Amino acid sequence: MQWADVLEILKYTVPSVVVFLTAYLLLKLFLDGERERKELEVRAARYKDSLPIRLQAYERLTLFLERINPTSLLQRVNKPGMSALELQRALIVNIRVEFEHNLSQQIYVSPEAWMQLVQVKEELISIINRVASELPDTATGKDLARALLEYFIKTEAAVPTQRALDTLKAEVKKIY
């Protein structure tokens, strides 16, 4: 085979290879773009379906925080004639029941927000127990209610439920 034959073969194969590579790259770019567009459509559809559910979860958790807010909780749970021990138990049971009622909402919020809600629940129970332990055995529910309200007035930190509520609001702003 002579150089002329090799050059003749190259004259036909090089343009064919260039056309093939160009077509391959264009087709690959097109197919990658289509795949990304489809994935974006699927994500948008999922987001459209899940957004109302997620917002409802944030609403329920906001309601949970409002219901276990010490002022609201005391107004709802404290009954005339209760002893401090009865009120203490009723407050703790009420917080736990409210929490258990909203357990399923954790799948719709961030792990950080959920952990903060768990901490709020535990912190409130701890505060109730601590304040109740400082009262005499003969204390009434009214005494415990007053002591709890005074505790939250005297402490300069925000009520734990307010911190968690602020976190939930910030998360909703991110997703909405």
C-alpha positions as CSV (number, residue, x, y, z in Angstrom):
1,M,0.0,0.0,0.0
2,Q,1.3,3.4,-0.9
3,W,1.1,6.7,0.7
4,A,-1.4,7.8,-1.9
5,D,-3.8,5.0,-0.9
6,V,-3.5,5.8,2.8
7,L,-4.2,9.5,2.1
8,E,-7.2,8.5,-0.1
9,I,-8.6,6.4,2.8
10,L,-8.0,9.2,5.3
11,K,-9.7,11.6,3.0
12,Y,-12.9,9.7,3.5
13,T,-12.6,8.5,7.1
14,V,-11.5,11.7,8.9
15,P,-14.6,13.7,7.8
16,S,-16.8,10.7,8.7
17,V,-15.2,10.5,12.2
18,V,-15.6,14.2,12.7
19,V,-19.3,14.1,11.6
20,F,-19.9,11.1,13.9
21,L,-18.3,12.7,17.0
22,T,-20.2,16.0,16.3
23,A,-23.5,14.1,16.1
24,Y,-22.7,12.0,19.2
25,L,-21.9,15.1,21.3
26,L,-25.0,17.0,20.1
27,L,-27.2,14.0,20.8
28,K,-25.6,13.5,24.2
29,L,-26.1,17.1,25.1
30,F,-29.7,17.0,24.0
31,L,-30.5,13.7,25.9
32,D,-28.8,15.1,29.1
33,G,-30.9,18.2,28.8
34,E,-34.1,16.2,28.4
35,R,-33.2,14.0,31.4
36,E,-32.6,17.1,33.5
37,R,-35.9,18.6,32.3
38,K,-37.8,15.5,33.2
39,E,-36.2,15.2,36.6
40,L,-37.1,18.9,37.2
41,E,-40.7,18.2,36.2
42,V,-40.9,15.2,38.6
43,R,-39.4,17.2,41.4
44,A,-41.8,20.1,40.7
45,A,-44.7,17.7,40.7
46,R,-43.6,16.2,44.0
47,Y,-43.0,19.6,45.5
48,K,-46.5,20.7,44.4
49,D,-48.1,17.7,46.0
50,S,-46.0,17.8,49.2
51,L,-46.0,21.5,49.9
52,P,-49.6,21.6,51.3
53,I,-48.9,18.6,53.5
54,R,-45.7,20.2,54.8
55,L,-47.4,23.5,55.5
56,Q,-50.1,21.7,57.3
57,A,-47.5,19.9,59.4
58,Y,-45.9,23.3,60.3
59,E,-49.4,24.6,61.2
60,R,-50.0,21.6,63.5
61,L,-46.7,22.0,65.2
62,T,-47.4,25.7,65.7
63,L,-50.7,24.8,67.3
64,F,-48.8,22.2,69.5
65,L,-46.4,24.9,70.7
66,E,-49.3,27.3,71.4
67,R,-51.1,24.6,73.3
68,I,-48.1,23.8,75.5
69,N,-47.2,27.4,76.0
70,P,-47.2,27.8,79.9
71,T,-49.9,30.5,80.0
72,S,-52.2,28.6,77.6
73,L,-51.5,25.3,79.3
74,L,-52.3,26.7,82.8
75,Q,-55.5,28.3,81.7
76,R,-56.7,25.1,80.1
77,V,-55.6,22.5,82.7
78,N,-55.8,24.3,86.0
79,K,-59.1,23.6,87.7
80,P,-60.3,25.1,91.0
81,G,-59.4,22.9,94.0
82,M,-56.5,21.1,92.5
83,S,-53.4,20.4,94.6
84,A,-50.0,21.4,93.3
85,L,-49.2,17.8,92.7
86,E,-52.4,17.2,90.7
87,L,-51.7,20.2,88.6
88,Q,-48.1,19.2,88.1
89,R,-49.2,15.7,86.9
90,A,-52.0,17.2,84.7
91,L,-49.6,19.7,83.1
92,I,-47.0,17.0,82.3
93,V,-49.6,14.5,81.0
94,N,-51.1,17.2,78.8
95,I,-47.7,18.1,77.3
96,R,-47.0,14.5,76.6
97,V,-50.4,13.8,75.0
98,E,-50.1,16.9,72.8
99,F,-46.6,15.8,71.8
100,E,-47.6,12.2,71.0
101,H,-50.6,13.5,69.0
102,N,-48.1,15.3,66.7
103,L,-45.3,12.7,66.5
104,S,-46.1,12.0,62.8
105,Q,-45.3,15.5,61.8
106,Q,-41.6,15.0,62.3
107,I,-41.3,13.6,58.8
108,Y,-42.3,16.9,57.3
109,V,-39.9,19.2,59.2
110,S,-36.2,19.4,59.4
111,P,-34.4,17.2,61.9
112,E,-33.1,20.4,63.6
113,A,-36.7,21.8,64.1
114,W,-37.9,18.4,65.4
115,M,-35.1,18.2,67.9
116,Q,-35.9,21.7,69.1
117,L,-39.5,20.6,69.6
118,V,-38.4,17.6,71.6
119,Q,-36.1,19.8,73.7
120,V,-39.0,22.3,74.3
121,K,-41.2,19.5,75.6
122,E,-38.4,18.2,77.9
123,E,-37.5,21.6,79.1
124,L,-41.1,22.5,80.0
125,I,-41.5,19.3,81.9
126,S,-38.2,19.9,83.7
127,I,-39.3,23.5,84.6
128,I,-42.7,22.3,85.9
129,N,-41.0,19.6,88.0
130,R,-38.3,22.0,89.3
131,V,-40.8,24.7,90.3
132,A,-43.2,22.2,91.8
133,S,-40.4,20.7,93.9
134,E,-39.7,24.1,95.4
135,L,-43.3,24.4,96.8
136,P,-44.4,23.0,100.1
137,D,-46.4,19.7,100.1
138,T,-49.5,21.6,101.1
139,A,-49.3,23.9,98.1
140,T,-52.4,24.3,95.9
141,G,-52.7,24.2,92.1
142,K,-53.1,28.0,92.3
143,D,-49.8,28.3,94.1
144,L,-48.1,26.2,91.4
145,A,-49.7,28.2,88.6
146,R,-48.5,31.4,90.2
147,A,-45.0,30.1,90.8
148,L,-44.7,28.9,87.2
149,L,-45.9,32.3,85.8
150,E,-43.5,34.1,88.1
151,Y,-40.7,31.8,86.9
152,F,-41.3,32.7,83.3
153,I,-41.6,36.4,84.1
154,K,-38.4,36.4,86.2
155,T,-36.3,34.5,83.7
156,E,-35.0,36.8,81.0
157,A,-34.8,34.1,78.4
158,A,-37.7,33.6,76.1
159,V,-40.3,31.0,76.8
160,P,-39.0,27.8,75.2
161,T,-42.1,27.5,73.0
162,Q,-41.3,30.9,71.5
163,R,-37.8,29.9,70.4
164,A,-39.2,26.8,68.7
165,L,-42.0,28.8,67.1
166,D,-39.4,31.2,65.7
167,T,-37.5,28.3,64.2
168,L,-40.7,26.9,62.6
169,K,-41.5,30.3,61.1
170,A,-38.0,30.6,59.6
171,E,-38.3,27.2,58.0
172,V,-41.6,28.0,56.5
173,K,-40.2,31.1,55.0
174,K,-37.4,29.0,53.3
175,I,-39.9,26.6,51.7
176,Y,-42.6,29.0,50.8
